[in-house]
Amino acid sequence: MTRNEFVALLRTMEDGWNAGDAGMVAACFTEDVDYADPVRYHFSNRAALLPFFALAPGEGQSVVWHALVFDEAEQAGAAEYTYTGSYTYHGLALVRVRDERISQWREYQHVSEELWEMFVNGPDR
């Protein structure tokens, strides 16, 4: 996968989350994906992601990518983001790809109602 293909894959995820389409988002992952927040949850297959990505009708969800990096030789990347669903999370995901899909996703995130700029810059900057 090239960097441009990686960006396009994450843009597809963004479109799916913004449309509330859990299936569209889940389709960006391999069947045997390793998806986790190391201290809160772990999913080891794409089917388990569908209910995790789905929200109750009317809740709405969205994602904004702030920074995307990709190492073509390692087939690994990182995505800095804000996700809004039941809560607003600012975070970073470390990603590995295989066969044009995400095979590993590790997210590290914080619940915050602050805007991204305030969150990353802090009150004293």
SEMARRO-263613 format. One line per 10 residues: number of its first residue (from 1); for each residue x, y, z of C-alpha. Coordinates in pm, 1 decimal, m for minus. Example, Ala and Ser with C-alpha at 12.3 -4.5 7.8 and 13.67 -1.06 7.14 Angstrom:
1> 1230.0/m450.0/780.0  1367.0/m106.0/714.0
***
This chain:
1> 0.0/0.0/0.0  123.0/348.6/m79.5  81.7/652.5/142.2  m191.3/784.8/m88.0  m378.4/452.8/m66.0  m347.3/461.6/314.1  m491.0/813.1/322.0  m773.6/704.7/90.0  m853.0/407.4/317.3  m876.2/634.6/621.1
11> m1088.8/882.2/424.4  m1326.4/591.9/351.6  m1342.5/524.0/726.2  m1406.1/893.1/786.3  m1688.9/893.3/531.5  m1840.5/584.4/693.1  m1827.0/725.5/1044.7  m1963.4/1060.6/930.1  m2250.8/880.7/753.8  m2317.6/652.2/1050.9
21> m2238.1/347.2/835.0  m2072.0/91.9/1065.8  m2048.2/m160.1/780.7  m1853.6/82.9/563.8  m1607.1/146.1/846.6  m1571.4/m222.7/938.9  m1503.3/m312.9/572.8  m1175.0/m118.5/600.7  m1039.6/m388.1/836.1  m919.3/m742.4/767.4
31> m1136.6/m1034.4/881.2  m879.0/m1118.7/1150.7  m811.0/m760.5/1262.4  m642.7/m699.2/1596.6  m821.4/m384.8/1720.9  m768.0/m253.7/2072.2  m739.6/16.3/2327.0  m480.2/m163.4/2542.3  m653.5/m81.1/2869.9  m1023.0/m91.8/2775.6
41> m1116.6/m334.8/2497.3  m992.1/m576.9/2234.5  m1154.6/m717.2/1919.7  m999.1/m995.8/1715.8  m1228.7/m1003.0/1412.3  m1414.5/m766.7/1183.0  m1760.2/m899.5/1275.3  m1706.7/m788.8/1636.8  m1639.7/m433.8/1518.9  m1987.2/m385.4/1370.0
51> m2174.9/m345.5/1700.2  m1880.7/m151.7/1845.9  m1895.0/101.4/1561.1  m2275.8/126.1/1559.7  m2450.8/389.9/1767.1  m2813.6/411.2/1864.5  m3031.9/584.2/1603.7  m3003.9/960.6/1626.8  m2678.8/964.1/1825.9  m2461.2/1053.3/1527.6
61> m2087.9/1015.5/1500.0  m1800.9/1178.5/1317.2  m1426.6/1163.4/1283.5  m1170.7/1423.2/1179.1  m812.7/1320.1/1100.1  m558.7/1577.5/1217.4  m239.8/1403.0/1102.2  m181.4/1090.0/893.5  161.7/933.8/845.6  253.9/613.3/665.8
71> 573.9/412.2/623.3  538.7/216.7/298.5  832.2/m16.2/371.3  685.6/m120.1/707.9  320.6/m99.7/594.6  255.6/87.3/918.4  109.5/425.2/995.4  m38.5/655.8/1253.1  m351.7/865.1/1262.1  m416.8/1151.4/1501.2
81> m789.2/1217.7/1529.4  m1097.5/1351.8/1699.3  m1388.6/1107.8/1713.9  m1730.0/1221.2/1830.3  m2000.8/969.6/1915.8  m2135.7/899.1/2261.6  m1836.8/1106.6/2380.5  m1566.2/1314.9/2213.7  m1226.0/1148.3/2202.3  m897.0/1298.3/2091.2
91> m644.5/1029.2/2016.7  m380.2/852.6/1816.5  m403.5/515.6/1643.7  m103.7/307.9/1541.6  m194.5/106.5/1234.8  m61.7/m187.5/1033.3  m205.3/m282.6/694.3  m222.5/m604.9/496.8  m403.5/m680.6/171.5  m522.7/m319.6/133.1
101> m699.2/m324.7/471.8  m613.6/m248.2/832.8  m490.6/m560.1/1012.0  m388.6/m397.8/1340.4  m524.6/m87.9/1513.0  m405.8/33.5/1853.4  m579.1/346.5/1977.1  m475.9/568.1/2265.1  m733.6/833.4/2339.1  m876.6/1073.3/2594.6
111> m1234.1/1181.2/2653.5  m1245.6/1559.0/2621.7  m1503.5/1823.1/2544.7  m1228.8/2068.8/2451.4  m1174.6/2161.5/2088.6  m875.5/1988.7/1929.1  m658.1/2300.3/1928.6  m705.7/2356.8/2302.1  m657.1/1987.4/2375.7  m321.1/1960.6/2196.5
121> m190.3/2304.9/2286.9  m305.6/2315.8/2646.0  m421.1/2623.2/2834.3  m73.5/2779.4/2872.0  34.2/2784.5/2507.4
***
